[in-house]
Amino acid sequence: MLSTAAMPDQGEIWYRDRRVIEDLAGIRGTIGYLPADFQPYSHMTPRRFLQYMAVLKGVDPGIEVEERLARTDLVPVCDVRISKLSEGTKRRLGIAQALLGSPEVLLLDEPLTHLDGVERRKMIEFLTRYARGRMVVAVSHELDEWDHVDQIVWLEQGQPVFFGPPALWVTGLGEKVWSKVLDPEELEGLESRRILARRWTGDRVRVRLFARMAPGDGFREETPTLQEAYVIRREERRIGS
């Protein structure tokens, strides 16, 4: 609904003191949108597809398209049929079309899907810079990669259950994160659902888990990652429900 692709059954959506229902065309001109199920025309090339989308958005299809191809590392494949591209490359094309016209509001649904580690880091760095003076909203189930965001919104069944900065997200918890290097047999005494991560070093394993109190001698309290805080909050809501 924020992308104006659908209208709400109840309530209203406002952008900068403007009601969507009163200025739909004007507001859409300020929004860039990448849906989760982005499917570009497979018979086109990335360059042709962006030119097509630029015309639909009322954007000059010349320099703008070439800039977006370069920004999303699509120049080497810009004249290859989309049907022959990898899913990660298609995802970058989806981000490129959302950026056409340098929209004030950028709405991205799982933008990092199918991207490799290097591509993910580059894209997050770019989006962090792009967000200066603009609004970028990214939907993601992998929170740790978004540690530079200004605000986190957690939705459950369509309802917001948390809204605030990352510092509050990782500190306002009823449980704490603990770590320790253990022998394999010591793992048997731990609740598996409370284990957040385990990393083997030789024949021993470093474990991160959550609990209200230290689960034993030698455990060290750690700062939760964004993803760990999500796991803890989800468990707290499950127990409280």
Stockholm file with secondary structure:
# STOCKHOLM 1.0

chainA/1-241         MLSTAAMPDQGEIWYRDRRVIEDLAGIRGTIGYLPADFQPYSHMTPRRFLQYMAVLKGVDPGIEVEERLARTDLVPVCDVRISKLSEGTKRRLGIAQALLGSPEVLLLDEPLTHLDGVERRKMIEFLTRYARGRMVVAVSHELDEWDHVDQIVWLEQGQPVFFGPPALWVTGLGEKVWSKVLDPEELEGLESRRILARRWTGDRVRVRLFARMAPGDGFREETPTLQEAYVIRREERRIGS
#=GR chainA/1-241 SS CTTSSSCCSSSCCEETTEETTTSHHHHHTTEEEECTTCCCCTTSCHHHHHHHHHHHHTCCSSHHHHHHHHHTTCGGGTTSCGGGSCHHHHHHHHHHHHHTTCCSEEEEESTTTTCCHHHHHHHHHHHHHHTTTSEEEEECSCGGGGTTCSCEEEEETTEEEEEECHHHHHHSCSSEEEEEEECGGGGGGSCGGGEEEEEEETTEEEEEEEESSCSSTTCEEECCCHHHHHHHHHHHHHHHC
#=GC SS_cons         CTTSSSCCSSSCCEETTEETTTSHHHHHTTEEEECTTCCCCTTSCHHHHHHHHHHHHTCCSSHHHHHHHHHTTCGGGTTSCGGGSCHHHHHHHHHHHHHTTCCSEEEEESTTTTCCHHHHHHHHHHHHHHTTTSEEEEECSCGGGGTTCSCEEEEETTEEEEEECHHHHHHSCSSEEEEEEECGGGGGGSCGGGEEEEEEETTEEEEEEEESSCSSTTCEEECCCHHHHHHHHHHHHHHHC
//
